[in-house]
Amino acid sequence: MQKYSIEETCFKGVYFVNSFVNEDERGAFIKDYSDELLCANGVNHQLKEVFYTYSHKGVIRAIHFQRVMEQAKLVRCISGKIFDVIVDLRPNSDTFGKWQGFYLSEKSAKQILVPKHFGHGYLVLEESIVSYKCDEKFYGEYDDGICWNDPDINVSWPLDEIGGIDNVILSVKDKNLQTFAEFKYKK
């Protein structure tokens, strides 16, 4: 049995949330959200909306965020495996413009709490379903992003795990996102 627990990463305000998992011969029972336990650990995450994505191997969902009405997200890979990436977009932070990557999978039931003022994206390593538990509604008019291969942020995507860059699948929107330099200039 895995207990529900929270641990901070090396980025201030970013947490791993380990789901409660009880496995037996029938399968598993999982609790992946507890407002009470989050609050008890000093994390205030008021759930407003939950989204799911289904993605094929090779999909990169670029570094997305909302410019206004920012969303904190509790992200979990329910099925499959992804390489999840966060980018600190807080101008006064010691880690501004830095990224951190995590492997999330259905086997680990581990989640990442991405705070407001962070960009978030991921590479799908096998067909996957990912859930986002958001503390703010999605507003399309504030939706923004940074290109996945920005040279200043320089994320080390594990592209070898999908057979190389030729197997990357991007949406039209993600192909046309701004650079980090353009993002900083807008601020």
Contacts in CASP RR format, 6 or more apart in sequence:
PFRMAT RR
TARGET T0000
AUTHOR 0000-0000-0000
METHOD contacts of the structure
MODEL  1
MQKYSIEETCFKGVYFVNSFVNEDERGAFIKDYSDELLCANGVNHQLKEV
FYTYSHKGVIRAIHFQRVMEQAKLVRCISGKIFDVIVDLRPNSDTFGKWQ
GFYLSEKSAKQILVPKHFGHGYLVLEESIVSYKCDEKFYGEYDDGICWND
PDINVSWPLDEIGGIDNVILSVKDKNLQTFAEFKYKK
1 20 0 8 1.000
1 21 0 8 1.000
1 22 0 8 1.000
1 23 0 8 1.000
2 18 0 8 1.000
2 19 0 8 1.000
2 20 0 8 1.000
2 21 0 8 1.000
2 22 0 8 1.000
2 109 0 8 1.000
3 18 0 8 1.000
3 20 0 8 1.000
4 17 0 8 1.000
4 18 0 8 1.000
4 19 0 8 1.000
4 20 0 8 1.000
4 31 0 8 1.000
4 34 0 8 1.000
4 37 0 8 1.000
5 17 0 8 1.000
5 18 0 8 1.000
6 15 0 8 1.000
6 16 0 8 1.000
6 17 0 8 1.000
6 18 0 8 1.000
6 37 0 8 1.000
6 38 0 8 1.000
6 41 0 8 1.000
6 43 0 8 1.000
6 113 0 8 1.000
7 15 0 8 1.000
7 16 0 8 1.000
7 18 0 8 1.000
8 14 0 8 1.000
8 15 0 8 1.000
8 16 0 8 1.000
9 15 0 8 1.000
9 16 0 8 1.000
9 100 0 8 1.000
9 112 0 8 1.000
10 100 0 8 1.000
11 86 0 8 1.000
11 88 0 8 1.000
11 95 0 8 1.000
11 98 0 8 1.000
11 100 0 8 1.000
12 93 0 8 1.000
12 95 0 8 1.000
13 113 0 8 1.000
13 115 0 8 1.000
14 86 0 8 1.000
14 100 0 8 1.000
14 112 0 8 1.000
14 113 0 8 1.000
14 114 0 8 1.000
14 115 0 8 1.000
14 118 0 8 1.000
15 43 0 8 1.000
15 112 0 8 1.000
15 113 0 8 1.000
16 102 0 8 1.000
16 110 0 8 1.000
16 111 0 8 1.000
16 112 0 8 1.000
16 113 0 8 1.000
17 32 0 8 1.000
17 38 0 8 1.000
17 74 0 8 1.000
17 110 0 8 1.000
17 111 0 8 1.000
17 112 0 8 1.000
17 113 0 8 1.000
18 109 0 8 1.000
18 110 0 8 1.000
18 111 0 8 1.000
19 30 0 8 1.000
19 31 0 8 1.000
19 32 0 8 1.000
19 76 0 8 1.000
19 109 0 8 1.000
19 110 0 8 1.000
19 111 0 8 1.000
20 30 0 8 1.000
20 31 0 8 1.000
20 32 0 8 1.000
20 34 0 8 1.000
21 28 0 8 1.000
21 29 0 8 1.000
21 30 0 8 1.000
21 109 0 8 1.000
22 28 0 8 1.000
22 29 0 8 1.000
22 30 0 8 1.000
23 29 0 8 1.000
30 109 0 8 1.000
32 76 0 8 1.000
32 109 0 8 1.000
32 111 0 8 1.000
32 131 0 8 1.000
33 47 0 8 1.000
33 74 0 8 1.000
33 133 0 8 1.000
35 45 0 8 1.000
35 46 0 8 1.000
35 47 0 8 1.000
38 44 0 8 1.000
38 45 0 8 1.000
43 113 0 8 1.000
45 72 0 8 1.000
45 74 0 8 1.000
45 113 0 8 1.000
45 133 0 8 1.000
45 135 0 8 1.000
46 135 0 8 1.000
47 133 0 8 1.000
47 134 0 8 1.000
47 135 0 8 1.000
48 134 0 8 1.000
48 135 0 8 1.000
48 136 0 8 1.000
48 137 0 8 1.000
49 134 0 8 1.000
49 136 0 8 1.000
49 137 0 8 1.000
49 138 0 8 1.000
50 131 0 8 1.000
50 132 0 8 1.000
50 133 0 8 1.000
50 134 0 8 1.000
51 131 0 8 1.000
51 132 0 8 1.000
51 134 0 8 1.000
51 138 0 8 1.000
52 78 0 8 1.000
52 129 0 8 1.000
52 130 0 8 1.000
52 131 0 8 1.000
52 132 0 8 1.000
53 61 0 8 1.000
53 128 0 8 1.000
53 129 0 8 1.000
53 130 0 8 1.000
53 132 0 8 1.000
54 127 0 8 1.000
54 128 0 8 1.000
54 129 0 8 1.000
55 61 0 8 1.000
55 124 0 8 1.000
55 127 0 8 1.000
55 128 0 8 1.000
55 129 0 8 1.000
55 130 0 8 1.000
56 124 0 8 1.000
56 127 0 8 1.000
56 169 0 8 1.000
57 124 0 8 1.000
57 125 0 8 1.000
57 126 0 8 1.000
57 127 0 8 1.000
57 162 0 8 1.000
57 167 0 8 1.000
58 123 0 8 1.000
58 124 0 8 1.000
58 125 0 8 1.000
58 162 0 8 1.000
58 167 0 8 1.000
58 168 0 8 1.000
58 169 0 8 1.000
59 123 0 8 1.000
59 124 0 8 1.000
59 169 0 8 1.000
59 170 0 8 1.000
60 121 0 8 1.000
60 122 0 8 1.000
60 123 0 8 1.000
60 124 0 8 1.000
60 148 0 8 1.000
60 157 0 8 1.000
60 168 0 8 1.000
60 169 0 8 1.000
60 170 0 8 1.000
60 174 0 8 1.000
61 121 0 8 1.000
61 122 0 8 1.000
61 124 0 8 1.000
61 174 0 8 1.000
62 121 0 8 1.000
62 145 0 8 1.000
62 146 0 8 1.000
62 147 0 8 1.000
62 148 0 8 1.000
62 170 0 8 1.000
62 174 0 8 1.000
62 177 0 8 1.000
63 85 0 8 1.000
63 87 0 8 1.000
63 119 0 8 1.000
63 120 0 8 1.000
63 121 0 8 1.000
63 145 0 8 1.000
63 146 0 8 1.000
63 147 0 8 1.000
63 148 0 8 1.000
63 150 0 8 1.000
63 153 0 8 1.000
63 177 0 8 1.000
64 119 0 8 1.000
64 120 0 8 1.000
64 121 0 8 1.000
64 143 0 8 1.000
64 144 0 8 1.000
64 145 0 8 1.000
65 71 0 8 1.000
65 89 0 8 1.000
65 117 0 8 1.000
65 118 0 8 1.000
65 119 0 8 1.000
65 120 0 8 1.000
65 144 0 8 1.000
65 145 0 8 1.000
66 136 0 8 1.000
66 138 0 8 1.000
66 139 0 8 1.000
66 140 0 8 1.000
66 142 0 8 1.000
66 143 0 8 1.000
66 144 0 8 1.000
67 142 0 8 1.000
67 144 0 8 1.000
68 139 0 8 1.000
68 142 0 8 1.000
69 136 0 8 1.000
69 137 0 8 1.000
69 139 0 8 1.000
69 142 0 8 1.000
70 116 0 8 1.000
70 117 0 8 1.000
70 136 0 8 1.000
71 116 0 8 1.000
71 134 0 8 1.000
71 135 0 8 1.000
71 136 0 8 1.000
71 138 0 8 1.000
72 113 0 8 1.000
72 114 0 8 1.000
72 115 0 8 1.000
72 116 0 8 1.000
72 134 0 8 1.000
72 135 0 8 1.000
72 136 0 8 1.000
73 113 0 8 1.000
73 114 0 8 1.000
73 120 0 8 1.000
73 132 0 8 1.000
73 133 0 8 1.000
73 134 0 8 1.000
73 135 0 8 1.000
74 111 0 8 1.000
74 112 0 8 1.000
74 113 0 8 1.000
74 114 0 8 1.000
74 132 0 8 1.000
74 133 0 8 1.000
74 134 0 8 1.000
75 84 0 8 1.000
75 104 0 8 1.000
75 111 0 8 1.000
75 112 0 8 1.000
75 113 0 8 1.000
75 114 0 8 1.000
75 120 0 8 1.000
75 122 0 8 1.000
75 130 0 8 1.000
75 131 0 8 1.000
75 132 0 8 1.000
75 133 0 8 1.000
76 104 0 8 1.000
76 109 0 8 1.000
76 110 0 8 1.000
76 111 0 8 1.000
76 130 0 8 1.000
76 131 0 8 1.000
76 133 0 8 1.000
77 84 0 8 1.000
77 104 0 8 1.000
77 105 0 8 1.000
77 106 0 8 1.000
77 128 0 8 1.000
77 129 0 8 1.000
77 130 0 8 1.000
78 106 0 8 1.000
78 128 0 8 1.000
78 129 0 8 1.000
78 130 0 8 1.000
78 131 0 8 1.000
79 106 0 8 1.000
79 127 0 8 1.000
79 128 0 8 1.000
79 129 0 8 1.000
80 105 0 8 1.000
80 106 0 8 1.000
80 125 0 8 1.000
80 126 0 8 1.000
80 127 0 8 1.000
80 128 0 8 1.000
80 129 0 8 1.000
81 103 0 8 1.000
81 104 0 8 1.000
81 105 0 8 1.000
81 106 0 8 1.000
81 107 0 8 1.000
81 124 0 8 1.000
81 125 0 8 1.000
81 126 0 8 1.000
81 128 0 8 1.000
82 103 0 8 1.000
82 104 0 8 1.000
82 105 0 8 1.000
82 122 0 8 1.000
82 123 0 8 1.000
82 124 0 8 1.000
82 125 0 8 1.000
82 128 0 8 1.000
82 130 0 8 1.000
83 101 0 8 1.000
83 102 0 8 1.000
83 103 0 8 1.000
83 122 0 8 1.000
83 123 0 8 1.000
83 125 0 8 1.000
83 157 0 8 1.000
83 158 0 8 1.000
83 161 0 8 1.000
84 101 0 8 1.000
84 102 0 8 1.000
84 103 0 8 1.000
84 104 0 8 1.000
84 112 0 8 1.000
84 120 0 8 1.000
84 121 0 8 1.000
84 122 0 8 1.000
85 99 0 8 1.000
85 100 0 8 1.000
85 101 0 8 1.000
85 102 0 8 1.000
85 120 0 8 1.000
85 121 0 8 1.000
85 122 0 8 1.000
85 123 0 8 1.000
85 155 0 8 1.000
85 157 0 8 1.000
86 99 0 8 1.000
86 100 0 8 1.000
86 101 0 8 1.000
86 102 0 8 1.000
86 112 0 8 1.000
86 114 0 8 1.000
86 118 0 8 1.000
86 119 0 8 1.000
86 120 0 8 1.000
86 121 0 8 1.000
87 97 0 8 1.000
87 98 0 8 1.000
87 99 0 8 1.000
87 118 0 8 1.000
87 119 0 8 1.000
87 120 0 8 1.000
87 146 0 8 1.000
87 153 0 8 1.000
87 155 0 8 1.000
87 180 0 8 1.000
88 95 0 8 1.000
88 96 0 8 1.000
88 97 0 8 1.000
88 98 0 8 1.000
88 99 0 8 1.000
88 117 0 8 1.000
88 118 0 8 1.000
89 96 0 8 1.000
89 97 0 8 1.000
89 117 0 8 1.000
89 118 0 8 1.000
89 119 0 8 1.000
89 183 0 8 1.000
90 96 0 8 1.000
90 117 0 8 1.000
90 118 0 8 1.000
91 184 0 8 1.000
91 187 0 8 1.000
97 152 0 8 1.000
97 153 0 8 1.000
97 180 0 8 1.000
98 153 0 8 1.000
99 153 0 8 1.000
99 154 0 8 1.000
99 155 0 8 1.000
101 155 0 8 1.000
102 110 0 8 1.000
102 112 0 8 1.000
103 125 0 8 1.000
104 110 0 8 1.000
104 111 0 8 1.000
104 112 0 8 1.000
104 122 0 8 1.000
104 130 0 8 1.000
114 120 0 8 1.000
116 135 0 8 1.000
116 136 0 8 1.000
119 145 0 8 1.000
119 146 0 8 1.000
121 148 0 8 1.000
122 130 0 8 1.000
123 157 0 8 1.000
123 158 0 8 1.000
123 159 0 8 1.000
123 161 0 8 1.000
123 162 0 8 1.000
124 162 0 8 1.000
125 158 0 8 1.000
125 161 0 8 1.000
125 162 0 8 1.000
144 178 0 8 1.000
144 183 0 8 1.000
145 177 0 8 1.000
145 178 0 8 1.000
145 183 0 8 1.000
146 153 0 8 1.000
146 177 0 8 1.000
146 178 0 8 1.000
146 179 0 8 1.000
146 180 0 8 1.000
146 183 0 8 1.000
147 174 0 8 1.000
147 177 0 8 1.000
147 178 0 8 1.000
147 179 0 8 1.000
148 155 0 8 1.000
148 157 0 8 1.000
148 170 0 8 1.000
148 174 0 8 1.000
148 177 0 8 1.000
149 155 0 8 1.000
149 157 0 8 1.000
150 179 0 8 1.000
150 180 0 8 1.000
151 179 0 8 1.000
152 179 0 8 1.000
152 180 0 8 1.000
152 181 0 8 1.000
153 180 0 8 1.000
159 165 0 8 1.000
159 167 0 8 1.000
159 168 0 8 1.000
162 168 0 8 1.000
178 186 0 8 1.000
END
